[in-house]
Amino acid sequence: MAVTIGVPGESFPGERRVALTPRAAEALGKLGASVVVERSAGAGAGFPDDQYVARGARVCERAEVFQQADIVVQVRALGVNPEAGRADLSLLRPGQLVIGFGEPLTAVREVADLARAGVSFFAMELMPRITRAQSMDALSSMATISGYRAVLLGAETLPKIFPMLMTAAGTITAARVLVLGAGVAGLQAIATARRLGAVVSAYDVRSAVKEQVESLGAKFVVLDLDTGSSEGKGGYAKAMDEEFYRRQRALLTEVLREQDVVITTAAVPGKKAPILVTAEMASAMASGSVIVDIAAERGGNCELTRPGETVVHQGISILGPLNLPSTAPYHASQMYGSNVAAFLKLMVKNGELTMNREDEIIRETLVTHGGEVVNARVNELLGTAAAMPAGERR
């Protein structure tokens, strides 16, 4: 019997993305899988039910999706939807697969709940950064959207325009934009700000990204710091000690004085975002300047950031946007759906589910299985040396 993939609508407040688009559902159908989608699940992203039906999927009610699905795919699984997502726990059954974002490195209680439910949970955040998994890297996909949208927010809030203009009324100088963190979000922010005509500079503790920054037409800011151990596993920035951040903040203050817009993107997986911009540093910026803190969901890179709010401090606007990918739900869903479909192709062969736990991609993303937490990274954070039944963990 063909494996059934279920797509429930997202229940997190304000979430407009959908885990599979009609085209992604069709691609999975070609693998022999059956796809069922909750009624109106894609409407918020611009994908009406009739498009799913035209691509071979079936549309039904939420309870039926969970009942029929062997594999449930979501954007926000329980770990990143801890309140509304809890209502779905009773709909899950042992042996079912759940795929989605789930904050497994921090949402300890939710991971334990999924283990108790007996499901095999795959966290898209844990996708290894290897060449074979590039098409499945949902974090990078969503970071691309975030970097783009952050620049637009900054441009809209700034009481200036970005490009230099030669007009009959005189010359308008270009806005100056600084991007802190040159990961995927940061690089997209650099590219977007450059397209809008700003003079862009960027800083990252990883000196290895200097070439990427300069290839986009931005200036790479060099600070007198020892950054030799700043890159961790998979190319992510690594958390540094407080003395490093203190020195970094002192040197960055002088750079901030010259900026109109600062976009902060620094995040360390499983940890609170490092404070890069203190209140004192923000005060060095000119009145009317803007800080857009993409890391707001992890506490923020700016000391003044309030997640989901805009704070005005001495004339400087500090924006703490949440869930930026959901503000461009059509393309965010398109990218995420492609990532999920590529991942599922590892496990769906000729309509049947085959889960090879020796495969690095499957091993690294699998968090719970058979009633236990089985992921090495998650167990390490839980303080366990080996997998332990979730019922024994408090």
C-alpha positions in Angstrom: 0.0 0.0 0.0 1.4 3.4 -1.0 2.7 5.6 1.8 0.5 8.6 2.6 2.0 12.0 3.3 -0.2 14.4 5.3 0.0 18.2 5.2 -2.0 19.8 8.1 -2.6 23.6 8.1 -0.2 25.5 10.4 -1.8 26.4 13.7 0.8 28.8 15.0 -0.8 32.3 15.3 0.0 34.4 12.2 1.8 31.6 10.4 1.0 31.7 6.7 3.4 29.2 5.2 2.4 25.7 4.2 4.7 22.6 4.4 4.1 21.4 0.8 3.0 23.4 -2.2 0.9 21.8 -5.0 4.0 21.3 -7.2 5.9 19.6 -4.3 2.9 17.4 -3.7 2.9 16.4 -7.3 6.6 15.6 -7.2 6.0 13.2 -4.3 3.1 11.7 -6.1 5.5 10.7 -8.9 7.4 8.7 -6.3 4.3 6.6 -5.7 3.2 8.4 -2.5 -0.3 9.6 -1.8 -0.7 13.2 -0.5 -3.5 14.5 1.7 -3.8 18.2 2.6 -6.0 19.9 5.2 -8.7 22.0 3.7 -7.4 25.6 3.1 -3.9 24.7 4.4 -2.2 26.6 1.6 -4.7 29.5 1.2 -2.6 31.9 3.4 0.4 31.3 1.1 -1.5 31.7 -2.1 -2.2 28.0 -2.9 -5.9 27.3 -3.0 -7.3 23.8 -2.6 -8.1 23.3 -6.3 -4.4 23.6 -7.2 -3.6 20.7 -4.9 -6.4 18.6 -6.4 -5.2 19.4 -9.9 -1.7 18.1 -8.9 -3.1 14.8 -7.6 -3.5 15.5 -3.9 -6.6 14.9 -1.8 -8.2 17.6 0.4 -9.8 16.7 3.7 -10.3 17.8 7.3 -7.5 18.1 9.9 -8.3 15.0 11.9 -8.5 12.9 8.7 -5.0 14.2 7.6 -3.5 12.9 10.8 -5.5 9.7 10.7 -4.5 8.8 7.1 -0.9 10.0 7.1 2.1 7.8 7.6 4.2 10.9 7.4 3.1 14.3 8.7 5.0 17.3 7.3 4.7 20.7 9.0 6.5 24.0 9.0 6.1 24.3 12.7 6.1 21.1 14.6 5.5 21.0 18.4 8.8 22.5 19.5 8.2 25.8 17.7 4.5 25.7 18.2 4.3 24.7 21.9 0.8 26.0 22.7 -1.4 25.4 19.7 0.7 22.4 18.6 -0.1 20.5 21.8 -3.6 19.9 20.5 -2.1 17.7 17.8 -0.4 15.3 20.2 -3.6 13.3 20.6 -3.9 13.0 16.8 -0.4 11.4 16.5 0.1 7.7 16.7 3.1 5.4 17.4 5.1 4.7 14.3 4.1 7.8 12.5 6.8 10.1 11.0 6.7 13.9 11.7 8.9 16.3 9.7 9.3 20.0 10.4 11.1 22.7 12.4 11.0 21.8 16.1 13.8 23.6 18.0 15.1 20.2 19.3 18.2 21.8 20.9 16.1 24.0 23.2 12.5 22.6 23.3 13.3 19.8 25.7 9.8 19.2 27.0 8.3 19.1 23.5 10.9 16.6 22.3 10.1 14.4 25.2 6.4 14.6 24.4 7.0 13.6 20.8 9.1 10.6 22.0 6.3 9.6 24.4 3.8 9.8 21.5 6.0 7.1 19.8 6.6 9.1 16.6 9.8 9.4 14.6 10.5 13.1 14.6 12.8 14.6 12.0 14.0 18.2 12.8 14.7 20.3 9.7 17.1 22.5 11.7 19.5 19.6 12.1 20.0 19.0 8.4 23.8 18.5 8.1 25.7 21.0 6.0 27.1 18.6 3.4 26.9 18.8 -0.3 24.3 16.0 -0.7 21.9 17.8 1.7 22.1 21.3 0.1 18.7 20.8 -1.6 17.2 20.0 1.9 18.6 22.9 3.8 15.5 24.6 5.0 17.3 26.9 7.5 19.2 28.5 4.6 16.0 28.8 2.6 14.2 30.6 5.4 17.3 32.7 6.2 17.3 33.9 2.5 13.8 35.3 3.0 14.6 36.8 6.3 17.7 38.7 5.0 15.7 40.1 2.1 12.7 41.2 4.2 14.9 42.7 6.9 16.4 45.2 4.4 12.9 46.2 3.2 11.9 46.8 6.8 14.9 49.0 7.4 14.4 50.9 4.2 10.7 51.5 5.1 11.6 52.8 8.6 14.6 54.9 7.7 13.6 58.6 7.1 15.9 58.6 4.1 16.1 56.7 0.8 18.8 54.2 0.1 20.3 55.2 -3.3 22.4 58.2 -4.2 20.5 60.5 -6.6 21.6 63.4 -8.7 18.6 65.7 -8.8 17.8 69.3 -9.8 17.4 69.9 -6.1 20.9 68.7 -5.4 22.7 65.4 -4.7 21.2 62.9 -2.3 23.9 60.8 -0.6 23.4 57.1 -0.4 22.4 55.5 2.9 25.0 53.5 4.8 24.0 50.0 5.8 26.0 47.7 8.1 25.2 43.9 8.2 26.4 42.1 11.3 26.8 38.4 10.5 27.5 37.1 7.0 25.7 33.8 7.0 22.9 33.1 4.5 20.6 35.8 5.9 23.4 38.4 6.1 24.6 37.7 2.6 21.1 38.1 1.2 20.7 41.4 3.3 23.9 42.6 1.7 22.8 41.8 -1.8 19.3 43.4 -1.3 20.7 46.6 0.3 23.2 46.9 -2.6 20.4 46.5 -5.1 18.5 49.3 -3.4 21.6 51.5 -3.9 23.0 51.7 -0.3 26.7 51.8 0.6 27.0 48.4 2.4 29.6 47.1 4.8 29.5 43.8 6.8 31.2 42.3 9.8 31.5 38.6 10.8 33.8 36.9 13.3 34.6 34.4 10.6 37.3 36.0 8.5 36.7 33.2 5.9 33.6 35.0 4.7 35.4 38.1 3.6 35.6 37.0 0.0 31.9 36.3 -0.1 31.1 39.7 1.3 33.3 41.5 -1.1 32.0 39.5 -4.1 28.6 41.2 -3.4 30.1 44.6 -3.5 30.2 45.3 0.2 33.2 46.3 2.3 34.3 43.7 4.9 34.9 45.4 8.3 38.1 44.1 10.0 38.4 44.5 13.8 41.5 43.8 15.8 40.3 40.6 17.3 41.5 37.0 17.6 38.9 35.0 15.6 40.8 31.8 15.0 38.3 29.6 16.8 35.1 31.5 15.7 33.8 28.8 13.3 32.1 25.7 14.6 30.8 22.5 13.0 29.0 22.9 9.7 30.3 26.4 9.1 28.1 28.0 11.7 29.5 30.8 13.9 30.5 29.5 17.3 29.8 31.2 20.7 32.8 33.1 22.0 33.7 34.1 25.6 32.5 37.3 27.2 35.9 39.0 27.0 35.8 38.5 23.2 32.3 40.1 22.9 33.3 43.0 25.2 36.3 43.9 23.0 34.2 43.4 19.9 31.5 45.8 21.1 34.1 48.5 21.9 35.5 48.3 18.4 32.1 48.1 16.7 30.9 51.3 18.4 33.1 53.4 16.2 31.8 51.6 13.1 28.1 52.1 14.2 28.5 55.9 14.4 28.7 56.1 10.6 25.7 53.9 9.8 22.1 54.7 8.9 20.8 51.1 9.1 22.3 48.2 11.0 21.0 44.7 10.3 22.0 42.0 12.9 21.8 38.4 12.0 24.1 36.6 14.4 22.7 33.3 15.8 24.3 30.2 17.3 22.2 27.0 17.0 20.7 26.0 20.3 21.9 29.1 22.2 20.7 32.6 23.0 21.8 35.1 20.4 24.9 37.0 21.4 24.6 40.7 22.3 26.5 42.6 19.6 24.9 46.0 20.1 24.5 47.4 23.6 22.3 50.3 24.6 25.4 52.4 24.8 26.5 51.4 21.3 23.1 52.1 19.9 23.2 55.6 21.4 26.3 56.4 19.4 24.1 56.2 16.2 22.5 59.3 14.8 18.9 60.1 15.5 16.6 58.5 12.8 18.9 55.5 12.4 17.4 52.0 12.3 18.5 48.7 13.8 16.7 45.6 12.4 17.4 42.6 14.6 16.7 39.4 12.7 17.9 37.4 15.8 14.9 38.8 17.9 13.4 35.3 18.2 16.5 34.1 20.0 16.6 37.1 22.3 18.2 39.5 19.9 21.7 40.8 19.0 20.8 44.3 20.4 20.4 44.8 24.1 17.3 47.1 23.4 15.5 44.6 21.2 12.0 43.5 22.2 10.8 40.6 20.2 7.8 41.5 18.0 8.1 45.2 18.8 9.7 48.4 17.6 11.5 50.3 20.3 12.5 54.0 19.9 15.6 54.8 21.9 17.0 58.4 21.6 15.5 58.7 18.2 16.9 55.3 17.0 14.3 52.7 15.9 15.1 49.1 17.0 12.9 46.6 15.2 12.6 43.0 16.5 10.6 41.3 13.8 9.4 37.7 14.3 8.8 35.0 11.7 10.0 37.0 8.7 9.7 34.1 6.3 5.9 34.1 6.9 5.7 37.7 5.6 6.6 36.3 2.1 4.6 33.0 2.4 4.3 32.1 -1.2 8.0 31.8 -1.9 8.9 30.7 1.6 6.5 27.8 1.2 7.8 27.1 -2.3 11.4 26.8 -1.0 10.5 24.9 2.2 8.3 22.5 0.2 11.1 21.8 -2.2 13.5 21.2 0.8 11.0 18.7 2.4 10.3 16.9 -0.9 14.0 16.5 -1.5 14.4 15.0 2.0 11.4 12.7 1.5 13.0 11.3 -1.7 15.6 9.7 0.6 12.9 7.7 2.3 10.1 7.1 -0.2 11.0 4.6 -2.9 8.3 3.3 -5.3 5.6 4.4 -2.9 7.1 2.6 0.1 8.8 4.0 3.2 12.4 3.0 3.7 14.3 4.6 6.6 18.0 3.9 6.4 19.4 5.1 9.8 22.9 4.6 8.6 22.5 7.5 6.1 24.1 10.6 7.6 21.2 12.9 6.7 18.6 10.7 8.3 20.8 9.9 11.3 21.5 13.6 12.0 17.9 14.9 11.6 16.2 12.0 13.5 15.4 13.2 17.0 12.9 10.7 18.4 12.2 7.1 17.4 10.6 4.1 19.1 9.7 6.1 22.2 13.2 7.4 22.8 15.3 10.5 22.1 17.9 9.0 19.7 19.8 12.1 18.4 23.3 12.4 19.8 23.4 16.2 19.8 20.1 16.5 21.6 21.1 13.8 24.1 24.3 15.7 24.8 22.4 18.8 25.6 20.1 16.8 27.8 23.1 15.6 29.7 22.8 12.0 28.8 25.6 9.8 27.4 23.2 7.6 25.5 19.6 7.5 24.4 17.2 7.3 27.3 13.4 6.7 27.3 11.6 10.0 27.4 9.4 8.9 30.3 12.5 8.8 32.6 13.5 12.4 31.8 12.2 15.3 33.8 
